[in-house]
């Protein structure tokens, strides 16, 4: 689904309370069991004291000079305080082009992102954090959006156009072994996020005016409803410790807890929309984008909200793993 399509929010459809409770209960039992898998310890993301003390860096999609159009963007990294901005990809010159949806590999060396250039659909590219080694992940003419690295850095999941709709795919970090995970007619599935143990992907499904969050085993064998109902729930981001998923709910940042079966809002309702939550590697903070192109960082409990002072508007922000 394109960014413009994702902005469409149609009337909500009610979901019975009893079914809602059953979905949460079943999901919690399943994911509590899988969270105990020993593989979780082997693939847990690195953390570091820099994040605990309030430091850290972000990878951003910045608007091009003199442009307010999100379609003209490039990738850069910056300190959380807005300083030390370093270009990763080149700003577009004289033509509309877009680099967006960055995802940083667990070792902090490589970024997967979606690039759209005039006359072509968006495709997944890889580039080193210093801007070198730009290359396509997969071949073909299908539109590809919103890549995300697996916790162990061996695979990249993304959404790919299948006929007129997007389904979830997974490929090796070298582009090999392309596998389609979902086959859902009339639905768009995107914004996936890996569980910390690498066994599931949570994702958004847009179908029949509903926008729900589900999970799927990475082998595609089984799907699990997570969040369904009367709200627009999108852009899931799984916490590094496993029991929480940050989401965008009705234009606000919220967190779903597997422990309490609840969704709690972290940001207040307003005229500006919040989207794209991303956890710091230690799970203590969340970065997100607020229209029109501002980046905020807050504690994971919603306290101490702070704007990242950037000279240019940004369309996305994710954390760069601690070294």
C-alpha positions in Angstrom: 0.0 0.0 0.0 1.4 3.4 -0.9 1.8 6.2 1.6 -1.2 8.0 0.2 -3.3 4.9 0.5 -2.2 4.5 4.1 -3.6 7.9 4.9 -7.1 6.8 4.1 -9.1 6.0 7.2 -12.6 4.7 6.6 -15.5 4.2 9.1 -14.8 1.8 11.9 -16.4 -1.6 12.1 -17.4 -3.0 15.5 -15.9 -6.1 16.9 -17.8 -8.2 19.5 -16.4 -7.8 23.0 -16.4 -11.6 23.7 -14.5 -12.4 20.5 -12.1 -9.5 21.4 -11.3 -11.1 24.7 -10.8 -14.6 23.3 -8.4 -13.2 20.7 -6.3 -11.5 23.3 -6.3 -14.6 25.7 -5.3 -17.0 22.9 -2.6 -14.6 21.6 -1.1 -14.1 25.1 -0.9 -17.8 25.8 0.8 -18.5 22.5 3.3 -15.6 22.6 4.2 -16.2 26.3 5.1 -19.7 25.3 7.2 -18.7 22.3 8.9 -15.9 24.2 10.4 -18.5 26.5 12.1 -20.1 23.5 15.9 -20.3 24.0 16.5 -18.9 20.6 15.3 -15.5 22.0 18.5 -15.2 24.0 20.7 -16.0 21.0 19.0 -13.4 18.9 18.4 -10.6 21.4 19.5 -7.2 20.2 22.6 -5.6 21.7 22.0 -2.9 24.2 24.5 -0.4 25.6 24.9 2.2 28.4 24.6 5.0 25.8 20.8 4.5 25.6 20.4 4.1 29.3 22.1 7.5 29.9 19.9 9.2 27.2 22.2 9.1 24.2 22.0 7.2 21.0 21.6 7.9 17.3 18.7 7.8 14.8 18.5 7.0 11.1 16.1 9.4 9.5 14.4 10.0 6.1 14.8 13.8 5.7 13.1 16.1 3.2 15.2 17.4 0.4 16.5 21.0 0.6 13.7 23.5 -0.2 11.1 20.8 -0.4 8.1 20.1 1.8 7.2 17.0 -0.3 7.7 13.6 1.5 8.3 12.2 -1.9 11.6 14.0 -2.0 13.7 12.5 0.8 17.0 11.0 1.6 18.5 9.0 4.4 20.7 10.5 7.2 21.8 9.7 10.7 21.8 12.0 13.6 22.3 12.1 17.4 19.1 12.2 19.4 19.7 15.8 20.3 19.6 16.7 16.5 23.4 17.2 16.2 26.0 15.5 14.0 23.7 14.9 11.0 25.4 12.7 8.4 24.1 12.0 5.0 23.8 8.3 4.0 22.1 8.6 0.6 22.3 11.6 -1.7 19.5 14.3 -1.6 17.6 14.2 -4.9 18.4 16.9 -7.4 16.0 18.2 -10.0 13.6 15.2 -9.8 11.2 13.7 -7.4 12.8 10.7 -5.7 12.2 9.1 -2.3 14.3 7.1 0.1 12.3 6.1 3.1 11.3 3.4 5.6 14.8 2.8 6.9 15.6 -0.3 8.9 19.1 -0.8 10.4 20.7 -4.2 10.7 21.4 -5.5 14.2 25.1 -4.9 13.9 24.5 -1.3 12.8 26.4 -1.6 9.6 23.7 -1.8 6.9 20.4 -0.1 6.2 17.5 -1.6 4.2 15.1 1.0 2.8 12.6 1.6 0.1 13.6 3.8 -2.9 11.2 5.2 -5.5 12.5 7.1 -8.5 10.5 8.7 -11.3 8.7 6.2 -13.5 9.4 3.2 -11.3 7.7 1.5 -8.4 9.5 1.6 -5.0 12.0 -1.2 -4.5 14.1 -2.4 -1.5 17.7 -1.3 -1.5 20.6 -1.8 0.9 23.3 0.7 1.8 26.1 0.8 4.3 25.7 3.2 7.2 28.5 5.3 5.7 26.6 5.5 2.4 28.8 3.0 0.4 27.8 -0.1 -1.4 24.3 0.9 -2.6 22.5 -2.2 -4.1 19.1 -3.7 -4.8 18.0 -6.5 -2.5 15.8 -8.4 -5.0 15.2 -8.2 -8.7 11.9 -7.8 -10.6 9.4 -5.1 -11.3 7.0 -5.5 -8.3 6.6 -2.6 -5.9 8.3 -3.3 -2.6 7.9 -1.3 0.6 8.8 -1.1 4.3 11.7 -3.5 4.9 12.7 -4.7 8.4 15.7 -6.8 9.5 15.4 -10.0 11.4 16.9 -9.9 14.9 19.9 -12.1 13.9 20.5 -10.0 10.7 20.2 -12.9 8.3 16.8 -12.0 6.7 14.8 -9.0 5.6 11.0 -9.0 5.6 9.0 -6.5 3.5 5.8 -6.0 1.6 5.6 -6.7 -2.1 2.8 -6.1 -4.6 1.1 -9.3 -5.7 -1.3 -8.3 -8.5 -3.1 -5.2 -7.0 -2.3 -5.8 -3.3 0.6 -6.1 -0.9 1.6 -9.4 0.8 4.5 -10.2 3.2 7.7 -11.6 1.8 11.0 -12.6 3.4 14.4 -12.8 1.7 17.9 -13.6 2.8 20.1 -10.5 3.5 21.8 -11.3 0.2 18.5 -11.3 -1.7 18.3 -15.1 -1.9 15.5 -17.4 -0.8 12.6 -15.1 -1.5 9.5 -16.5 0.2 6.0 -15.3 0.2 4.4 -15.6 3.7 0.8 -14.3 3.1 -1.7 -14.8 0.3 -4.6 -12.6 1.2 -6.9 -11.5 -1.7 -8.3 -8.0 -1.5 -6.1 -7.1 1.5 -2.9 -5.0 1.9 -0.4 -6.2 4.5 2.5 -4.1 5.5 4.4 -2.5 8.4 5.7 -5.8 9.7 8.0 -6.2 12.7 9.9 -9.2 14.0 9.4 -10.8 17.4 12.7 -10.6 19.4 13.1 -14.4 19.1 12.8 -14.2 15.3 9.9 -16.7 15.2 7.0 -14.4 14.3 6.2 -11.3 12.3 3.5 -8.9 13.5 2.0 -6.8 10.7 -0.9 -4.6 9.7 -3.7 -6.0 7.5 -6.0 -3.4 5.7 -9.1 -5.3 4.6 -12.8 -4.2 4.3 -12.2 -0.8 5.9 -10.5 -2.4 8.9 -6.9 -2.0 9.9 -5.9 -4.8 12.3 -2.7 -6.2 13.7 -1.9 -9.9 13.3 1.2 -12.1 13.6 2.4 -14.9 11.4 5.0 -17.6 12.0 8.0 -16.9 9.8 7.5 -20.2 8.0 4.0 -19.0 7.1 2.4 -22.0 8.8 0.0 -20.2 11.1 -1.5 -16.7 11.6 -2.5 -15.2 15.0 -4.9 -12.3 15.5 -3.5 -9.8 17.9 -5.4 -6.5 17.8 -8.8 -6.2 16.1 -11.8 -4.0 16.6 -13.1 -0.5 16.2 -9.8 1.4 15.9 -7.3 1.9 13.2 -4.3 0.0 14.5 -1.1 0.2 12.4 2.7 0.3 12.2 3.4 -2.3 14.9 6.9 -2.3 16.5 7.8 -5.2 18.8 9.7 -4.3 21.9 13.1 -5.8 22.4 12.0 -7.6 25.6 9.0 -9.2 23.8 5.8 -8.6 25.8 4.9 -5.2 24.2 4.1 -3.9 20.8 4.0 -0.2 20.0 1.4 0.8 17.5 -0.2 3.8 15.9 -3.9 3.9 17.0 -6.1 6.5 15.4 -3.2 8.8 14.9 -1.7 8.4 18.4 1.1 6.3 19.7 0.0 3.4 22.0 1.4 0.2 23.4 -0.3 -3.2 23.4 0.7 -5.4 26.4 0.6 -9.2 26.1 0.7 -9.3 29.9 -2.4 -7.1 30.6 -4.3 -7.6 27.3 -4.7 -3.8 27.0 -3.8 -1.0 24.6 -2.6 2.1 26.4 -2.2 5.5 24.7 1.2 7.2 25.2 0.5 10.4 23.3 -2.5 12.8 23.4 -5.1 13.3 20.7 -4.7 16.4 18.6 -4.9 17.8 15.1 -1.5 16.4 14.2 -1.0 12.7 13.6 1.6 10.5 15.2 3.0 7.5 13.4 5.9 5.1 12.9 6.9 4.1 16.5 10.3 2.5 16.9 11.9 1.2 20.1 15.4 2.0 21.4 17.5 -1.2 21.5 17.1 -1.4 25.3 13.3 -0.9 25.1 13.4 2.2 27.3 12.4 4.8 24.7 10.3 5.2 21.6 10.9 7.5 18.7 8.1 8.5 16.3 7.1 11.0 13.6 4.5 13.7 14.2 2.9 15.6 11.3 4.1 17.6 9.6 7.6 16.0 9.6 8.8 16.4 13.2 10.5 13.7 15.2 9.9 13.1 18.9 11.5 10.8 21.5 9.8 9.7 24.7 10.2 7.2 27.5 8.4 3.9 26.9 5.8 4.9 29.6 4.9 8.0 27.7 6.8 10.4 30.0 9.4 13.0 29.1 8.4 13.7 25.5 11.1 15.7 23.6 11.3 17.0 20.1 14.4 16.2 18.1 15.7 19.6 16.9 16.3 19.0 13.2 16.9 21.7 10.5 14.7 19.7 8.0 11.4 17.9 8.2 11.6 14.1 8.5 9.3 11.4 7.3 10.6 8.5 9.4 13.0 7.7 12.2 14.4 4.5 13.6 17.1 3.7 16.2 20.6 2.9 15.3 21.8 -0.1 17.4 24.2 0.7 20.2 27.8 -0.3 19.4 
